[in-house]
Amino acid sequence: MAINIDQVNALEAWFALRNDPAFISATPEERYETRLALADDLKQQGLINEGEWRELTEEAVAAYADELG
């Protein structure tokens, strides 16, 4: 099994958002848009496949709904 370091780094960027002060201080809408944009970028770069992209976008939707209460 080969490990794609670019994919690992990309997914680390996704989870690093949780600790990014600019991301944390953004509005729920801005955080949602940031998550979607990052997921789109990862897919366009070929670092994630369609299924992984769908999982990230579903996580973005769930996080947005949770943040709105």
Backbone bond lengths (Angstrom), bond angles and torsions (degrees), N, CA, C in turn:
res aa  C-N    CA-C-N  psi(-1)  N-CA   C-N-CA  omega(-1)  CA-C   N-CA-C  phi
1 M - - - 1.448 - - 1.533 108.28 -
2 A 1.296 116.58 124.40 1.464 121.88 178.69 1.528 109.84 -92.78
3 I 1.313 115.01 141.07 1.456 120.75 178.03 1.525 107.91 -101.66
4 N 1.309 116.18 126.33 1.456 121.65 178.06 1.524 107.86 -91.45
5 I 1.324 115.80 102.95 1.462 120.54 -175.66 1.527 111.60 -62.76
6 D 1.325 117.56 -32.48 1.465 120.16 177.64 1.524 110.69 -63.91
7 Q 1.331 115.77 -39.86 1.461 119.63 178.63 1.528 110.40 -67.28
8 V 1.320 116.91 -41.27 1.467 120.73 178.35 1.526 109.69 -61.31
9 N 1.321 117.52 -46.20 1.463 121.29 179.51 1.528 111.54 -62.62
10 A 1.317 116.42 -38.97 1.459 120.37 179.91 1.517 111.15 -64.77
11 L 1.309 116.88 -43.79 1.460 119.67 179.71 1.524 111.48 -70.75
12 E 1.321 117.27 -30.63 1.460 119.45 173.40 1.526 110.30 -62.61
13 A 1.328 116.87 -37.35 1.469 120.92 177.76 1.528 110.14 -61.76
14 W 1.327 117.21 -38.37 1.462 121.69 178.55 1.529 110.09 -60.14
15 F 1.329 116.07 -48.46 1.457 119.77 -176.91 1.524 112.01 -76.53
16 A 1.322 117.75 -23.34 1.461 121.22 178.17 1.526 111.80 -68.33
17 L 1.321 117.18 -19.76 1.462 119.96 177.73 1.530 111.13 -54.81
18 R 1.305 116.36 -34.37 1.468 121.33 -176.82 1.528 112.50 -60.38
19 N 1.333 116.96 -22.91 1.462 121.23 -177.91 1.524 112.83 -110.29
20 D 1.309 117.70 4.05 1.466 122.42 -177.96 1.531 109.00 -83.18
21 P 1.356 117.35 116.45 1.471 119.86 -178.00 1.530 113.35 -56.17
22 A 1.316 118.14 -39.19 1.468 120.16 179.54 1.526 110.59 -65.24
23 F 1.321 116.72 -39.90 1.460 121.13 178.63 1.525 110.40 -66.98
24 I 1.313 116.34 -44.42 1.466 121.26 -178.45 1.524 111.57 -62.40
25 S 1.336 116.76 -37.69 1.465 120.19 -177.35 1.527 113.02 -83.50
26 A 1.314 117.71 -4.56 1.467 121.61 179.64 1.529 110.17 -74.62
27 T 1.316 115.09 163.40 1.468 120.22 176.18 1.530 109.07 -72.66
28 P 1.332 118.02 161.71 1.465 119.72 176.26 1.535 112.19 -55.34
29 E 1.327 116.36 -38.46 1.460 119.92 179.74 1.529 111.10 -65.11
30 E 1.329 116.14 -41.86 1.465 119.85 178.99 1.535 111.27 -66.48
31 R 1.326 116.92 -38.89 1.466 119.96 177.46 1.523 110.41 -64.97
32 Y 1.319 116.60 -40.67 1.465 121.17 177.67 1.523 110.73 -60.86
33 E 1.329 116.12 -48.18 1.469 120.58 179.66 1.530 111.38 -62.92
34 T 1.328 116.93 -38.00 1.465 120.70 178.58 1.521 110.62 -64.19
35 R 1.321 116.06 -44.64 1.473 119.89 178.81 1.522 110.91 -61.55
36 L 1.332 116.56 -45.29 1.466 119.41 -179.73 1.525 111.38 -64.06
37 A 1.331 116.78 -42.46 1.462 120.72 -179.89 1.526 110.73 -62.74
38 L 1.323 117.06 -41.84 1.460 119.90 179.45 1.525 110.25 -65.46
39 A 1.319 117.81 -43.15 1.466 120.85 177.84 1.530 110.19 -60.00
40 D 1.324 116.89 -44.55 1.468 120.79 178.27 1.526 111.19 -61.34
41 D 1.325 117.04 -43.69 1.468 121.39 179.27 1.526 111.15 -61.20
42 L 1.320 116.40 -44.44 1.460 120.13 -179.62 1.522 111.06 -61.96
43 K 1.324 116.15 -39.67 1.467 120.12 178.92 1.522 110.88 -68.93
44 Q 1.323 117.80 -44.05 1.458 121.41 -179.59 1.524 111.79 -62.61
45 Q 1.330 116.39 -33.57 1.464 120.73 178.73 1.528 111.99 -78.38
46 G 1.323 116.57 -5.98 1.453 120.99 -179.58 1.524 113.28 76.90
47 L 1.322 116.81 18.70 1.462 120.60 -178.55 1.518 112.54 -86.09
48 I 1.325 116.63 -20.40 1.461 121.49 174.80 1.525 108.05 -133.44
49 N 1.306 115.53 155.89 1.465 119.59 178.50 1.533 110.28 -95.04
50 E 1.297 116.23 -178.53 1.470 121.78 -177.34 1.529 111.97 -58.58
51 G 1.327 116.96 -42.69 1.453 120.71 -179.40 1.522 112.18 -65.53
52 E 1.328 116.29 -42.10 1.462 120.21 178.08 1.520 110.83 -67.01
53 W 1.331 116.83 -38.58 1.460 121.16 176.52 1.530 109.68 -60.61
54 R 1.321 116.38 -44.07 1.472 120.97 -179.98 1.530 110.33 -61.96
55 E 1.330 117.13 -42.07 1.464 120.36 177.90 1.526 111.56 -60.88
56 L 1.337 116.98 -43.13 1.463 120.27 -179.96 1.524 111.29 -66.87
57 T 1.331 117.49 -39.83 1.461 119.08 179.42 1.532 110.77 -69.12
58 E 1.338 117.22 -35.72 1.465 119.79 175.94 1.531 110.28 -65.68
59 E 1.327 116.60 -37.68 1.460 119.93 176.46 1.526 110.65 -65.02
60 A 1.336 116.80 -38.11 1.469 120.80 178.08 1.521 110.42 -63.40
61 V 1.320 117.16 -42.87 1.467 121.38 179.44 1.529 110.02 -64.45
62 A 1.334 116.78 -44.91 1.459 120.73 -179.16 1.527 111.07 -63.72
63 A 1.337 116.47 -41.99 1.460 119.91 179.37 1.524 110.62 -64.46
64 Y 1.314 116.79 -40.63 1.457 121.50 179.14 1.522 110.93 -62.69
65 A 1.315 116.30 -45.87 1.466 120.67 178.78 1.528 110.51 -62.61
66 D 1.320 116.59 -41.33 1.467 121.01 179.03 1.534 111.29 -64.29
67 E 1.337 116.16 -40.80 1.460 120.26 -179.55 1.527 112.31 -67.32
68 L 1.319 116.25 -29.81 1.472 119.91 178.69 1.522 111.89 -79.63
69 G 1.338 115.25 -17.93 1.464 119.31 177.32 1.454 110.75 92.08
